Amino acid sequence: MNAVATSFLAARAGDHLYVRAIGLANMKHAPTLDAFIDGERAAGVSTVCMDLSTCAGMDSTFMGLLVGTSLAMVQQGGRLVVVNPSEANRRLLDMLGVTEVVPVMDACSVPEVEFVAVESKTGVGAIQRMELVLRAHRDLVALGAANQAKFAAFIGALQKDLERQQAAAPKLEGGPRKEGS
């Protein structure tokens, strides 16, 4: 298996969801993970265990997604837990303050469950992807001033680009309008 390629494996046991990130966990694959976990939460999952034992690296979008998912889980009376990060991934989680809101367990055995591949989220447009990246980074910035300093310029540029894309979207679609709209 290519260590750079990213995929997610998942298994469900009752109201617990186990997700294993394989390869690089980044913004390219964030829509797949976000949609999958949202669907599982809607189906009654109360605990998500994110296994990073085979995760080669993470970007800020993925870590922001962990923060946002954790906060959403807590609001529903659930939780997200990160397990088995490499030393480098643990440093990244600590550096951005993710460990302040997401419990991390360094040596945790995942139960014997049958993992299956999470289907890739297709049909995600540029605007949806940008909205997710923006939301993830806003969640990171909410963790503290250090993240504000790191991501303020990026968030500002992304927000402007998103607004341009949204303004252009009706022009690009240009298809016939439905009656009553």
C-alpha positions, 0 to 999 in steps of 0.5 A, a space after each residue: 500500500 502506498 504510504 502517501 495515498 490516503 484512505 479511511 477504513 471504518 468499523 462500527 460496533 454499536 454506537 462506537 465508530 472506529 476510523 483509521 487514517 491511512 497515509 496522509 490525512 489532508 484537505 484533499 480527503 477532508 470532505 470524505 471524512 466529514 460527510 462520513 462521520 456526519 452520516 454516522 453521527 446522524 445514525 446514532 454514533 456517540 463515540 468516534 475513535 480516530 486511529 492514527 497508527 497508520 497516518 503518515 502525516 496531517 495538515 491543518 485542515 484535517 486537524 481543524 476537522 477533528 476539532 470541529 467534529 469533537 465539538 459537535 460530538 460533545 454538543 450531542 453528548 458524545 465524544 471523539 478520541 484520537 488514538 495512537 498518533 506517531 510522535 510527529 503527529 502528536 507534536 502537530 496535535 499539541 502544537 495547534 492546541 488540538 489536544 486541548 479539546 480532543 482527548 489523545 491516547 498514545 498507546 491504545 488497542 483498538 478492538 478486533 473489528 472488521 474495517 471496511 474502506 470508506 467510500 470517497 466523497 465524489 461530487 464535492 465542488 470547489 465552493 463546498 471544499 473551500 467552505 470546509 477548509 475555512 470552517 476547519 481553520 476557523 475551528 483551529 483559530 478558536 483554540 487560541 491566539 497562537 493559531 490566530 497568528 498562524 492562520 489569519 492571512 490564510 483565512 482572509 485570503 480563503 474567505 475572499 476567494 470563496 466570496 468570489 467563487 460564490 458570486 461567480 457560481 450563478 453565472 457559471 451554472 447558467 441553466 434554466 431556472 425552475 418555475 417559482 424560483 
